[in-house]
């Protein structure tokens, strides 16, 4: 499966980084790139349950491809969300269902930084994306 352009950019950037300190800074920078969600989108209906931190997700289908916006109160999680979005933006419903979250974060060299609770939270976000795309 081919990767979206943003996912290629993320892989290149993270593969160039040396060690956790550089990856952590890069992760924060990616989180700062997330488009902010308007307060009108930060409502219970858009909340992703299964995350320790508050996470909101908004989906829009454009020509059978999915565009997502996400936000969180937690800065590190915003970075992880930005990397997840880089991986899934513009995918169709079937391709979205086939995304291997663990493999993606392993490719980025971030698998060790995914605590079980963060990993579960990101899986909850990916699952919510799949639900939204399946019911559209």
Contact map, one row per residue, 1 for C-alpha under 8 A:
1110000000000000000000000000000000000000000000000000000000000000000000000000000000000000000000000000000000000000000000000000000000000000
1111000000000000000000000000000000000000000000000000000000000000000000000000000000000000000000000000000000000000000000000000000000000000
1111101100000000000000000000000000000000000000000000000000000000000000000000000000000010000000000000000000000000000000000000000000000000
0111111100000000000000000000000000000000000000000000000000000000000000000000000000000111110000000000000000000000000000000000000000000000
0011111110000000000000000000000000000000000000000000000000000000000000000000000000000100000000000000000000000000000000000000000000000000
0001111111000000000000000000000000000000000000000000000000000000000000000000000000000110000000000000000000000000000000000000000000000000
0011111111100000000000000000000000000000000000000000000000000000000000000000000000100110000000000000000000000000000000000000000000000000
0011111111110000000000000000000000000000000000000000000000000000000000000000000000000000000000000000000000000000000000000000000000000000
0000111111111000000000000000000000000000000000000000000000000000000000000000000000000000000000000000000000000000000000000000000000000000
0000011111111100000000000000000000000000000000000000000000000000000000000000000000100100000000000000000000010000000000000000000000000000
0000001111111110000000000000000000000000000000000000000000000000000000000000000000000000000000000000000000110000000000000000000000000000
0000000111111111000000000000000000000000000000000000000000000000000000000000000000000000000000000000000000000000000000000000000000000000
0000000011111111100000000100000000000000000000000000000000000000000000000000000000000000000000000000000000000000000000000000000000000000
0000000001111111100000100100000000000000000000000000000000000000000000000000000000000000000000000000000000011000000000000000000000000000
0000000000111111110000000000000000000000000000000000000000000000000000000000000000000000000000000000000000011000000000000000000000000000
0000000000011111110000000000000000000000000000000000000000000000000000000000000000000000000000000000000000000000000000000000000000000000
0000000000001111111001100000000000000000000000000000000000000000000000000000000000000000000000000000000000000000000000000000000000000000
0000000000000011111111100000000000000000000000000000000000000000000000000000000000000000000000000000000000000000000000000000000000000000
0000000000000000111111100000000000000000000000000000000000000000000000000000000000000000000000000000000000000000000000000000000000000000
0000000000000000011111110000000000000000000000000000000000000000000000000000000000000000000000000000000000000000000000000000000000000000
0000000000000000011111111000000000000000000000000000000000000000000000000000000000000000000000000000000000000000000000000000000000000000
0000000000000000111111111100000000000000000000000000000000000000000000000000000000000000000000000000000000000000000000000000000000000000
0000000000000100111111111110000000000000000000000000000000000000000000000000000000000000000000000000000000000100000000000000000000000000
0000000000000000000111111111000000000000000000000000000000000000000000000000000000000000000000000000000000000000000000000000000000000000
0000000000000000000011111111100000000000000000000000000000000000000000000000000000000000000000000000000000000000000000000000000000000000
0000000000001100000001111111110000000000000000000000000000000000000000000000000000000000000000000000000000000000000000000000000000000000
0000000000000000000000111111111000000000000000000000000000000000000000000001001100000000000000000000000000000000000000000000000000000000
0000000000000000000000011111111100000000000000000000000000000000000000000011011000000000000000000000000000000000000000000000000000000000
0000000000000000000000001111111110000000000000000000000000000000000000000000001000000000000000000000000000000000000000000000000000000000
0000000000000000000000000111111111000000000000000000000000000000000000000000011001100000000000000000000000000000000000000000000000000000
0000000000000000000000000011111111000000000000000000000000000000000000000011111111000000000000000000000000000000000000000000000000000000
0000000000000000000000000001111111000000000000000000000000000000000000000000011000000000000000000000000000000000000000000000000000000000
0000000000000000000000000000111111100000000000000000000000000000000000000000000001000000000000000000000000000000000000000000000000000000
0000000000000000000000000000011111110000000000000000000000000000000011100000010001000000000000000000000000000000000000000000000000000000
0000000000000000000000000000000011111000000000000000000000000000000011000000000000000000000000000000000000000000000000000000000000000000
0000000000000000000000000000000001111100000000000000000000000000000001100000000000000000000000000000000000000000000000000000000000000000
0000000000000000000000000000000000111110110000000000000000000000000011100000000000000000000000000000000000000000000000000000000000000000
0000000000000000000000000000000000011111110000000000000000000000000000000000000000000000000000000000000000000000000000000000000000000000
0000000000000000000000000000000000001111111000000000000000000000000000000000000000000000000000000000000000000000000000000000000000000000
0000000000000000000000000000000000000111111000000000000000000000000000000000000000000000000000000000000000000000000000000000000000000000
0000000000000000000000000000000000001111111001000000000101000000000000000000000000000000000000000000000000000000000000000000000000000000
0000000000000000000000000000000000001111111101100000000100000000000000000000000000000000000000000000000000000000000000000000000000000000
0000000000000000000000000000000000000011111111100000000100000000000000000000000000000000000000000000000000000000000000000000000000000000
0000000000000000000000000000000000000000011111100000000000000000000000000000000000000000000000000000000000000000000000000000000000000000
0000000000000000000000000000000000000000001111100000000000000000000000000000000000000000000000000000000000000000000000000000000000000000
0000000000000000000000000000000000000000111111110000000111000000000000000000000000000000000000000000000000000000000000000000000000000000
0000000000000000000000000000000000000000011111111000011110000000000000000000000000000000000000000000000000000000000000000000000000000000
0000000000000000000000000000000000000000000001111110011110000000000000000000000000000000000000000000000000000000000000000001100100000000
0000000000000000000000000000000000000000000000111110001000000000000000000000000000000000000000000000000000000000000000001001000000000000
0000000000000000000000000000000000000000000000011111000000000000000000000000000000000000000000000000000000000000000000011001000000000000
0000000000000000000000000000000000000000000000011111111000000000000000000000000000000000000000000000000000000000000011011101000000000000
0000000000000000000000000000000000000000000000000111110000000000000000000000000000000000000000000000000000000000000011001000000000000000
0000000000000000000000000000000000000000000000000011111000000000000000011100000000000000000000000000000000000000000000000000000000000000
0000000000000000000000000000000000000000000000110011111100000000000000011100000000000000000000000000000000000000000000000000000000000000
0000000000000000000000000000000000000000000000111010111110000000000001111000000000000000000000000000000000000000000000000000000000000000
0000000000000000000000000000000000000000111001110000011111000000000001110000000000000000000000000000000000000000000000000000000000000000
0000000000000000000000000000000000000000000001110000001111100000000111100000000000000000000000000000000000000000000000000000100000000000
0000000000000000000000000000000000000000100001000000000111110000000111000000000000000000000000000000000000000000000000000000000000000000
0000000000000000000000000000000000000000000000000000000011111000011110000000000000000000000000000000000000000000000000000000000010010000
0000000000000000000000000000000000000000000000000000000001111100011100000000000000000000000000000000000000000000000000000000000000000000
0000000000000000000000000000000000000000000000000000000000111111111000000000000000000000000000000000000000000000000000000000000000001000
0000000000000000000000000000000000000000000000000000000000011111111000000000000000000000000000000000000000000000000000000000000000000000
0000000000000000000000000000000000000000000000000000000000001111100000000000000000000000000000000000000000000000000000000000000000000000
0000000000000000000000000000000000000000000000000000000000001111110000000000000000000000000110000000000000000000000000000000000000000000
0000000000000000000000000000000000000000000000000000000000001111111000000000000000000000111110000000000000000000000000000000000000000000
0000000000000000000000000000000000000000000000000000000000111101111100000000000000000001111110000000000000000000000000000000000000001000
0000000000000000000000000000000000000000000000000000000000111100111110000000000000000000111000000000000000000000000000000000000000000000
0000000000000000000000000000000000000000000000000000000011110000011111000000000000001000100000000000000000000000000000000000000000000000
0000000000000000000000000000000001101000000000000000000011100000001111100000000000001000000000000000000000000000000000000000000000000000
0000000000000000000000000000000001111000000000000000001111000000000111110000000011000000000000000000000000000000000000000000000000000000
0000000000000000000000000000000001011000000000000000001110000000000011111000010010000000000000000000000000000000000000000000000000000000
0000000000000000000000000000000000000000000000000000111100000000000001111110110000000000000000000000000000000000000000000000000000000000
0000000000000000000000000000000000000000000000000000111000000000000000111110010000000000000000000000000000000000000000000000000000000000
0000000000000000000000000000000000000000000000000000110000000000000000011111110000000000000000000000000000000000000000000000000000000000
0000000000000000000000000001001000000000000000000000000000000000000000011111111000000000000000000000000000000000000000000000000000000000
0000000000000000000000000011001000000000000000000000000000000000000000000111111100000000000000000000000000000000000000000000000000000000
0000000000000000000000000000001000000000000000000000000000000000000000010111111110000000000000000000000000000000000001000000000000000000
0000000000000000000000000001011101000000000000000000000000000000000000111111111111000000000000000000000000000000000000000000000000000000
0000000000000000000000000011111100000000000000000000000000000000000000000011111111100000000000000000000000000000000000000000000000000000
0000000000000000000000000010001000000000000000000000000000000000000000000001111111110000000000000000000000000000000000000100000000000000
0000000000000000000000000000001000000000000000000000000000000000000001100000111111111000000000000000000000000000000000000100000000000000
0000000000000000000000000000011011000000000000000000000000000000000001000000011111111100000000000000000000000000000000000000000000000000
0000001001000000000000000000010000000000000000000000000000000000000000000000001111111110000000000000000000000000000000000000000000000000
0000000000000000000000000000000000000000000000000000000000000000000000000000000111111111000000000000100000000000000000000000000000000000
0000000000000000000000000000000000000000000000000000000000000000000110000000000011111111100000000000000000000000000000000000000000000000
0001111001000000000000000000000000000000000000000000000000000000000000000000000001111111100000000000000000000000000000000000000000000000
0011011000000000000000000000000000000000000000000000000000000000000000000000000000111111100000000000000100000000000000000000000000000000
0001000000000000000000000000000000000000000000000000000000000000010000000000000000011111111000010010000000000000000000000000000000000000
0001000000000000000000000000000000000000000000000000000000000000111100000000000000001111111000000000000000000000000000000000000000000000
0001000000000000000000000000000000000000000000000000000000000000111000000000000000000001111100000000000000000000000000000000000000000000
0000000000000000000000000000000000000000000000000000000000000000111000000000000000000001111110110000000000000000000000000000000000000000
0000000000000000000000000000000000000000000000000000000000000001110000000000000000000000011111110000000000000000000000000000000000000000
0000000000000000000000000000000000000000000000000000000000000001110000000000000000000000001111111000000000000000000000000000000001001100
0000000000000000000000000000000000000000000000000000000000000000000000000000000000000000000111111100000000000000000000000000000000000000
0000000000000000000000000000000000000000000000000000000000000000000000000000000000000000001111111110000000000000000000000000000000000000
0000000000000000000000000000000000000000000000000000000000000000000000000000000000000001001111111110000000000000000000000000000011000000
0000000000000000000000000000000000000000000000000000000000000000000000000000000000000000000011111110000000000000000000000000000001000000
0000000000000000000000000000000000000000000000000000000000000000000000000000000000000000000001111111000000000000000000000000000000000000
0000000000000000000000000000000000000000000000000000000000000000000000000000000000000001000000111111100000000000000000000000000000000000
0000000000000000000000000000000000000000000000000000000000000000000000000000000000000000000000000111111100000000000000000000000000000000
0000000000000000000000000000000000000000000000000000000000000000000000000000000000010000000000000011111110000000000000000010010000000000
0000000000000000000000000000000000000000000000000000000000000000000000000000000000000000000000000001111111000010000000000000000000000000
0000000000000000000000000000000000000000000000000000000000000000000000000000000000000000000000000001111111100000000000000000000000000000
0000000000000000000000000000000000000000000000000000000000000000000000000000000000000010000000000001111111110000000000000000000000000000
0000000000000000000000000000000000000000000000000000000000000000000000000000000000000000000000000000111111111110000000000000000000000000
0000000000000000000000000000000000000000000000000000000000000000000000000000000000000000000000000000011111111110000000000000000000000000
0000000000100000000000000000000000000000000000000000000000000000000000000000000000000000000000000000001111111100000000000000000000000000
0000000001100110000000000000000000000000000000000000000000000000000000000000000000000000000000000000000111111110000000000000000000000000
0000000000000110000000000000000000000000000000000000000000000000000000000000000000000000000000000000000011111111000000000000000000000000
0000000000000000000000100000000000000000000000000000000000000000000000000000000000000000000000000000000011111111110000000000000000000000
0000000000000000000000000000000000000000000000000000000000000000000000000000000000000000000000000000010011011111110000000000000000000000
0000000000000000000000000000000000000000000000000000000000000000000000000000000000000000000000000000000000001111111000000000000000000000
0000000000000000000000000000000000000000000000000000000000000000000000000000000000000000000000000000000000000111111000000000000000000000
0000000000000000000000000000000000000000000000000000000000000000000000000000000000000000000000000000000000000111111111100000000000000000
0000000000000000000000000000000000000000000000000000000000000000000000000000000000000000000000000000000000000001111111100000000000000000
0000000000000000000000000000000000000000000000000000000000000000000000000000000000000000000000000000000000000000011111110000000000000000
0000000000000000000000000000000000000000000000000011000000000000000000000000000000000000000000000000000000000000011111111000000000000000
0000000000000000000000000000000000000000000000000011000000000000000000000000100000000000000000000000000000000000011111111100000000000000
0000000000000000000000000000000000000000000000000000000000000000000000000000000000000000000000000000000000000000011111111110000000000000
0000000000000000000000000000000000000000000000000110000000000000000000000000000000000000000000000000000000000000000111111111000000000000
0000000000000000000000000000000000000000000000001111000000000000000000000000000000000000000000000000000000000000000011111111100000000000
0000000000000000000000000000000000000000000000000010000000000000000000000000000110000000000000000000000000000000000001111111110000000000
0000000000000000000000000000000000000000000000000000000000000000000000000000000000000000000000000000100000000000000000111111111000000000
0000000000000000000000000000000000000000000000011110000000000000000000000000000000000000000000000000000000000000000000011111111100000000
0000000000000000000000000000000000000000000000010000000010000000000000000000000000000000000000000000000000000000000000001111111110000000
0000000000000000000000000000000000000000000000000000000000000000000000000000000000000000000000000000100000000000000000000111111111000000
0000000000000000000000000000000000000000000000000000000000000000000000000000000000000000000000000000000000000000000000000011111111100000
0000000000000000000000000000000000000000000000010000000000000000000000000000000000000000000000000000000000000000000000000001111111110000
0000000000000000000000000000000000000000000000000000000000100000000000000000000000000000000000010000000000000000000000000000111111111000
0000000000000000000000000000000000000000000000000000000000000000000000000000000000000000000010011000000000000000000000000000011111111100
0000000000000000000000000000000000000000000000000000000000000000000000000000000000000000000000000000000000000000000000000000001111111110
0000000000000000000000000000000000000000000000000000000000100000000000000000000000000000000000000000000000000000000000000000000111111111
0000000000000000000000000000000000000000000000000000000000001000010000000000000000000000000010000000000000000000000000000000000011111111
0000000000000000000000000000000000000000000000000000000000000000000000000000000000000000000010000000000000000000000000000000000001111111
0000000000000000000000000000000000000000000000000000000000000000000000000000000000000000000000000000000000000000000000000000000000111111
0000000000000000000000000000000000000000000000000000000000000000000000000000000000000000000000000000000000000000000000000000000000011111
